[in-house]
Structure formats: structure tokens, C-alpha cells
Amino acid sequence: MNKTKILVAASVLCAAFAAQAEKITIWSWDPHYNVAIMQDAAAIYQKTHPEVTFDIVDLAKADLEQKLQTMLASGMTKALPDIVLVEDYNAPKYLRSFPGAFAPLNGKIDFTRFAKYKVDLMTIEGKTYGVPFDTGVTVWYYRQDLVEQAGYSAKDLQNITWDKFIEIGKKVEEKTGKKMMAIDPNDAGLIRVMMQSAGRWYFDKAGNLDIVGNPALKAALETQAKLTRSGIVKPVIGWAEWVGAFNRGDVASVVTGVWATGSIKAEAKQSGLWNVAPIPALTVEGATHASNLGGSSWYVMESSPEKAQAIQFLNEIYVNNIDFYQHILHKNGAMGSNLNSREGEAYKQPDPYFGNTPIWSTFSDWLKVIPAVNYGMYTYEADAAVGAQLPALKDGAPVDGILKNIEQQVKTQIQ
């Protein structure tokens, strides 16, 4: 074969390859977490699928949500990505507001591999959408040295109530001078944690508003009021003050999502002083010691021209690649909701920062039993209504009246 024929043949092969090449466009937020993790997932996939390229678009979370909402509402499907990251609290709103916009994945994804609460929130009328990603499984992080100074052992902190938590907090402050926890009085996050731990939400299983007459929400509000009035809480405003409270050693414990692990470990001088326990439980029917705060999942658009390849990619990496979850746990501090990932070595390793406890395996045990709830279409509207009532709660207003005010505000907002 002469040189001309070789060049022609090469040109034909290149053209054929270009025609077969597939590009998956993904929308995400947070360049150091979600975007970085997806970039690593793409790189792993390309090792065995070199014909696939990725365009991973980094957007501010609010910008992504506004852009997605606008395009779905206008029907501009050609401008949509193939895969989009959706926060779990918003998923039911998108799925119900835009039926047919997201690809159902029943029979294509093995959902038994994931925590049930994640699968339930993305299931509408028997169809399951999305691939579960990270979890906000909640943890009671505590300073073991301060708790021991107050006369308590790790065993004393297992499976307790919030009333017992307050009792321990008072003793800790008496013996050490430290507050038990920091709370932003404008943040309703702890209310959500308590409520979901009892298997309830602002909406019932059918998605109907469930405020007045919701025993878990009432108990959560009463408990927050007790915490505030007990004197064991350090008031803080915003993320920086909240993190600073435990990094400086001003408080003896933190109750929040697993994503705070990295922020706690950022203070190297406190290594070996911390440990973890299940969160306290409310004293209502259905109360547990497991809950969630935050989390998101990946959704494939039904209109995607690369829908089959996008699903295959998510299946290979996020469903079946257990080594990938060890990688992102080690590199990014990201705990996925894939239950099989706990079999990997990274999950089994003891953490010297937390007294050599294998914390990730422990968190994975709690992940399995998080109560599933229906986040409904208006979680953030309800959350805003709760936040508006927190000052009155702090000042001692009757909780029954607060519940009525919350319900009225939500009804007004969602009309």
C-alpha cells in the first residue's frame, strides 16, 4: 500500500471514530467535591471506554437549579445535560413538576445496593429515577476527653434520649466549663434531623402537608427550645462560627451530617480526643437514633441523546465499582450511599483521630437504618417557615401556636 492510500485509510478510520465518539455532558456544583469526584469517575470510565468524552460543567448550586428549572419549564430539552446533580430535598419537586423529564431506571440499576431512604425519595408512582450518590447520615461527634472528665464513658452515650443529652451537657459544663454544642439560632437543620429520625417530615407519605398534629415536628421544636434554655448551647451565626466553635474547643460535641468529618479533623491538635455515637432520640413513637442531613443524587435526562451511555457510565462507576468509593472516601472525604462500599478497605480502617474507631464502617451501619420520608415538593418553603419561627421559639412562645404559624406560612407560600 502506497503512502497516499495509507493516509486515506487513516483519514477514514479517524472519521469513523469521530462519528462513533460519544460526549456525556454533566451539570454539577462544588469544584472540590461533586465536580472533582465526577471528574475522577469519568477518568476511570474512559480507561475502558476511550471513545467516550465528558464535559463536566461546574455551576454554582443556585445557578444550576435556576437553569434546570427554566429549561424544564420552557421545554428546551436540547440545551439540557445528559446527567445532572440534584439535591435530595429538591428531587420530589422536579420529578412531580416535570413528569417525563428524567429517565426511569427500573431494571437498569440495582437499587438494592443503596440505602433505602435514598431510593424511596426518588421513587414516584412505582418508577425510580436517578442514581443515589452521597449521604448526610447524621453523627453525634463528641470530645471523649471532656465527656470522661464529666464522669461518663462511651457506653453511657449509646442510644440515649435528648433529655439525657441535656443532662450530660450540664454535667460537662459543670466539670469542664465547655458548652455541649453550638447552634445557629437561625438554622432549622437540627429540627430536620430530629424529625426524620422519627420517620416524619413536613409532608406525610402521600405528600400532603403535615405540620399541626405532627408529633415528631412538635417534639423536635420542643427539644430545640429545651436545648436553648438549658444553658448548654453556644449560639453561633453562620458556618465559620459554627466550625470555629468545635475547632477551638469551645464545645464538647457536634450533631450533624457525616460531611462535617473533614471539618472536625481540620484541627490536628485535637487528634485522638474525639469519638462518635448515634444521635439522641426523641421520645415519640417511631423514634430512632438514625437520621440524615443533606445529600444529592445523579439523574439522567430522558431527552439525552447519550442516555444509554450515561446510564451505563453511572452503572459501572457509581453502582458497581466499589474501589471508586474507597478512592473518594480517602481523597474527598465523600461517603456514598452504596451499601456494598463498606466492604472496601477504606471503610474498615480505624481512624486515630477518633480513638481508632472504624468510623466509616460505623456510619455505614447507621446509613442502612435511616427512616425514609417523603420530602414533598416544598421542603425549602417549609424550612423557611420553621426558620421564621425560631426566634419566637427561643423566646418561649407556645409550640402549638408556632406549629399553626408554620402551617399558615407554608400554605400561603405554596398556593
Secondary structure, 3 states (H helix, E strand, C coil): CCHHHHHHHHHHHHHHHHHHCEEEEEEECCCCCHHHHHHHHHHHHHHHCCCEEEEEEECCHHHHHHHHHHHHHHCCHHHCCCEEEEEHHHHHHHHHHCCCCECECCCCCCHHHECHHHHHHCEECCEEECEEEEEEEEEEEEEHHHHHHCCCCHHHHCCCEHHHHHHHHHHHHHHHCCECEEECCCCCHHHHHHHHHCCCCCECCCCCECCCCCHHHHHHHHHHHHHHHHCCEEECCHHHHHHHHHHCCCECEEEEEHHHHHHHHCCHHHCCCEEEECCCECCCCCCCCCCEEEEEEEEEECCCCCHHHHHHHHHHHHHCCHHHHHHHHHHHCCCECEHHHHHCHHHHCCEHHHCCECHHHHHHHHHCCCCCCCCCCCHHHHHHHHHHHHHHHHCCCCHHHHHHHHHHHHHHHHC
